[in-house]
Amino acid sequence: MDLTAILVQYCFVTQKHSSIEYRFGKAIRRRRRELDLSQEELAEKSGLHRNYISGIENGERNPSLKNIVKLAAALEISVSDFFINYGIEVKSESETNS
């Protein structure tokens, strides 16, 4: 692999790991594990499909506000507490464009 390919891969991974989808997914996984729930159990409690839960946890899905509310209820936490207590910061547009 040449240096350019390595840099492109690094930028892709770095950008992905800083995205709100990635951070949200990691927080969902963390809370689910704290409650000792499987993805299947969380899916059943939230009324969402297990594959959709997996996609969220992997930062591949961008859930709607309705689905965020369903997930928070299933994870026994308010949406506001979830965002505050699990470090899901929403960066300002100027931060994301720099």
Buried (B, 14 or more C-beta within 10 A) or exposed (E): EEEEEEEEEEEEEEEEEEBBBBBBBBBBBEBBEEEEBEBEBBBEBBEBEBEBBBBBBBBEBEBEEEBBBBBBBBBEBEEEEBBEEBEBEEEEEEEEEE
